[in-house]
């Protein structure tokens, strides 16, 4: 699931030359990564 999402995101960024869209996508994935990391830390 995660690997297909990364592949889709990579192809999406390659097809899109808009840096604003790329930055928004990177910010979203970075924020979700931090959220999942904090959830794991809270479980410990």
DSSP file (Angstrom, degrees, kcal/mol; ACC not computed):
  #  RESIDUE AA STRUCTURE BP1 BP2  ACC     N-H-->O    O-->H-N    N-H-->O    O-->H-N    TCO  KAPPA ALPHA  PHI   PSI    X-CA   Y-CA   Z-CA
    1    1 A X     >        0   0    0      0, 0.0     4,-1.7     0, 0.0     5,-0.1   0.000 360.0 360.0 360.0 -50.2    0.0    0.0    0.0
    2    2 A X  H  >  +     0   0    0      1,-0.2     4,-2.2     2,-0.2     5,-0.2   0.893 360.0  51.6 -67.6 -39.0    2.7    2.5    1.0
    3    3 A X  H  > S+     0   0    0      1,-0.2     4,-2.5     2,-0.2    -1,-0.2   0.903 109.6  49.3 -66.7 -39.7    5.0    1.6   -1.9
    4    4 A X  H  > S+     0   0    0      1,-0.2     4,-2.5     2,-0.2    -1,-0.2   0.871 110.1  52.5 -66.3 -34.7    2.2    2.0   -4.5
    5    5 A X  H  X S+     0   0    0     -4,-1.7     4,-2.6     2,-0.2    -2,-0.2   0.909 110.0  47.9 -65.2 -41.5    1.4    5.4   -2.9
    6    6 A X  H  X S+     0   0    0     -4,-2.2     4,-2.5     2,-0.2    -2,-0.2   0.905 112.3  48.8 -65.8 -41.0    5.1    6.4   -3.2
    7    7 A X  H  X S+     0   0    0     -4,-2.5     4,-2.4     2,-0.2     5,-0.2   0.918 112.8  48.0 -64.5 -42.4    5.2    5.3   -6.8
    8    8 A X  H  X S+     0   0    0     -4,-2.5     4,-2.1     1,-0.2    -2,-0.2   0.912 113.0  48.0 -64.2 -42.2    2.0    7.2   -7.6
    9    9 A X  H  X S+     0   0    0     -4,-2.6     4,-2.3     2,-0.2    -1,-0.2   0.884 110.9  51.3 -65.8 -37.9    3.3   10.3   -5.8
   10   10 A X  H  X S+     0   0    0     -4,-2.5     4,-2.1     2,-0.2    -2,-0.2   0.930 112.7  44.3 -66.0 -45.1    6.7   10.1   -7.6
   11   11 A X  H  X S+     0   0    0     -4,-2.4     4,-2.3     1,-0.2    -1,-0.2   0.854 112.1  54.6 -67.5 -33.4    5.0    9.8  -11.1
   12   12 A X  H  X S+     0   0    0     -4,-2.1     4,-1.5    -5,-0.2    -2,-0.2   0.913 110.4  45.1 -65.2 -42.4    2.6   12.6  -10.1
   13   13 A X  H  < S+     0   0    0     -4,-2.3    -2,-0.2     1,-0.2    -1,-0.2   0.851 112.8  51.5 -70.9 -33.0    5.5   14.9   -9.2
   14   14 A X  H  < S+     0   0    0     -4,-2.1    -2,-0.2     1,-0.2    -1,-0.2   0.896 111.8  45.8 -69.7 -38.6    7.4   14.0  -12.4
   15   15 A X  H  < S+     0   0    0     -4,-2.3     2,-0.5    -5,-0.1    -1,-0.2   0.803 106.4  69.9 -74.1 -27.2    4.4   14.7  -14.6
   16   16 A X     <  -     0   0    0     -4,-1.5    -1,-0.1    -5,-0.2     6,-0.0  -0.808  55.6-175.4 -96.7 125.3    3.7   18.0  -12.9
   17   17 A X        +     0   0    0     -2,-0.5     2,-0.7     4,-0.0    -1,-0.1   0.401  52.6 112.6 -93.6   1.6    6.2   20.8  -13.4
   18   18 A X     >  -     0   0    0      1,-0.2     4,-1.8     2,-0.1     3,-0.1  -0.655  52.8-162.5 -80.0 114.4    4.4   23.0  -10.9
   19   19 A X  H  > S+     0   0    0     -2,-0.7     4,-2.7     1,-0.2     5,-0.2   0.806  88.2  60.3 -68.3 -27.6    6.7   23.5   -8.0
   20   20 A X  H  > S+     0   0    0      2,-0.2     4,-2.3     1,-0.2    -1,-0.2   0.923 106.3  46.2 -65.2 -42.8    3.8   24.7   -5.8
   21   21 A X  H  > S+     0   0    0      2,-0.2     4,-2.3     1,-0.2    -2,-0.2   0.901 112.6  51.0 -65.4 -40.1    2.0   21.3   -6.3
   22   22 A X  H  X S+     0   0    0     -4,-1.8     4,-2.6     1,-0.2    -2,-0.2   0.921 110.6  48.4 -63.1 -43.4    5.2   19.4   -5.5
   23   23 A X  H  X S+     0   0    0     -4,-2.7     4,-2.7     1,-0.2    -1,-0.2   0.898 111.1  50.3 -64.7 -39.9    5.8   21.4   -2.3
   24   24 A X  H  X S+     0   0    0     -4,-2.3     4,-2.2     2,-0.2    -1,-0.2   0.910 111.9  48.0 -63.8 -41.2    2.2   20.8   -1.2
   25   25 A X  H  X S+     0   0    0     -4,-2.3     4,-2.4     2,-0.2     5,-0.2   0.914 113.2  47.3 -65.7 -42.6    2.6   17.1   -1.9
   26   26 A X  H  X S+     0   0    0     -4,-2.6     4,-2.4     1,-0.2    -2,-0.2   0.907 112.0  50.1 -65.5 -41.2    5.9   16.9    0.0
   27   27 A X  H  X S+     0   0    0     -4,-2.7     4,-2.4     2,-0.2    -1,-0.2   0.905 111.4  49.5 -62.2 -41.3    4.5   18.9    2.9
   28   28 A X  H  X S+     0   0    0     -4,-2.2     4,-2.3     2,-0.2    -2,-0.2   0.927 113.6  43.9 -66.0 -45.6    1.5   16.6    3.1
   29   29 A X  H  X S+     0   0    0     -4,-2.4     4,-2.0     1,-0.2    -1,-0.2   0.877 114.5  50.8 -68.0 -36.3    3.5   13.4    3.1
   30   30 A X  H  X S+     0   0    0     -4,-2.4     4,-2.2    -5,-0.2    -2,-0.2   0.909 111.1  48.2 -66.0 -41.5    6.0   14.8    5.6
   31   31 A X  H  X S+     0   0    0     -4,-2.4     4,-2.2     2,-0.2    -2,-0.2   0.902 112.0  48.4 -66.6 -41.1    3.2   15.8    7.9
   32   32 A X  H  X S+     0   0    0     -4,-2.3     4,-2.3     2,-0.2    -1,-0.2   0.862 109.9  53.6 -67.4 -34.1    1.5   12.4    7.7
   33   33 A X  H  X S+     0   0    0     -4,-2.0     4,-2.1     2,-0.2    -2,-0.2   0.926 109.9  46.7 -64.7 -43.8    4.9   10.8    8.4
   34   34 A X  H  X S+     0   0    0     -4,-2.2     4,-2.5     1,-0.2    -2,-0.2   0.883 111.0  53.3 -64.3 -38.6    5.4   12.9   11.5
   35   35 A X  H  X S+     0   0    0     -4,-2.2     4,-1.9     1,-0.2    -2,-0.2   0.926 110.5  45.5 -63.2 -44.6    1.9   12.1   12.6
   36   36 A X  H  X S+     0   0    0     -4,-2.3     4,-2.0     1,-0.2    -1,-0.2   0.874 112.2  52.3 -67.7 -35.8    2.4    8.3   12.3
   37   37 A X  H  X S+     0   0    0     -4,-2.1     4,-2.3     1,-0.2    -2,-0.2   0.918 109.4  48.5 -65.2 -42.5    5.8    8.6   14.1
   38   38 A X  H  X S+     0   0    0     -4,-2.5     4,-2.1     1,-0.2    -1,-0.2   0.861 109.2  53.9 -66.5 -34.5    4.2   10.4   17.0
   39   39 A X  H  X S+     0   0    0     -4,-1.9     4,-1.4     2,-0.2    -1,-0.2   0.918 109.6  47.5 -64.3 -41.9    1.5    7.8   17.2
   40   40 A X  H  X S+     0   0    0     -4,-2.0     4,-1.2     1,-0.2    -2,-0.2   0.904 111.6  50.4 -65.1 -40.6    4.1    5.1   17.5
   41   41 A X  H  < S+     0   0    0     -4,-2.3    -1,-0.2     1,-0.2    -2,-0.2   0.864 107.9  53.3 -66.1 -34.7    6.0    7.0   20.1
   42   42 A X  H  < S+     0   0    0     -4,-2.1    -1,-0.2     1,-0.2    -2,-0.2   0.815 105.0  55.5 -68.7 -29.2    2.8    7.5   22.1
   43   43 A X  H  <        0   0    0     -4,-1.4    -1,-0.2     1,-0.2    -2,-0.2   0.812 360.0 360.0 -73.1 -29.0    2.2    3.7   22.1
   44   44 A X     <        0   0    0     -4,-1.2    -1,-0.2    -3,-0.2    -2,-0.2   0.509 360.0 360.0 -69.4 360.0    5.6    2.9   23.6
